[in-house]
Amino acid sequence: MGYKQHLTTRPATPEQSNRGWFIVDAKDKTLGRLASQVATVLRGKNKPSFTPYMDTGDFVVVINAEKVALTGRKETDKLYWRHTLFPGGEKATPAGKMRQEKPEEMITSAVKGMLPRTRLGRQQLTKLKVYKGAEHPHKAQAPKTLTVVD
């Protein structure tokens, strides 16, 4: 055992990553600020055992997705694009209509944009659970409240 061995930080292993559950109330929270802090928890960057190439993050449950705040004129001007996979099948949905029809998609797409575009990022996104109202089926996991700084 040399001197340097005591100074090295060991990377986390899958057995060491203990997953916690957090709950976030999106009511009156700005969408981008909420998404960036949720993405940090999903990746595990808030933990001392953060390892960039491993999934060490926690599960996050977001409730009241339809009450998330948008700043400026984003309610009418921001567009969510999708494609039907048919020629000329581009569809645009304004944020106001998206909030009424699929508010969960607004938060999911914002968080997805802040995660890595790799297999690891897609795996981390599966730990995000977004719900329209205040009810969620994850009470058995006893999620702790995550305070989002606005």
Secondary structure, 3 states (H helix, E strand, C coil): CCHHHHHCCCCCCCCCCCCCEEEEECCCCEHHHHHHHHHHHHHCCCCCCCCCCCCCCCEEEEECHHHCECCCCHHHHCEEEEECCCCCCEEEEEHHHHHHHCHHHHHHHHHHCCCCCCHHHHHHHCCEEECCCCCCCCHHHCCEECCCCC
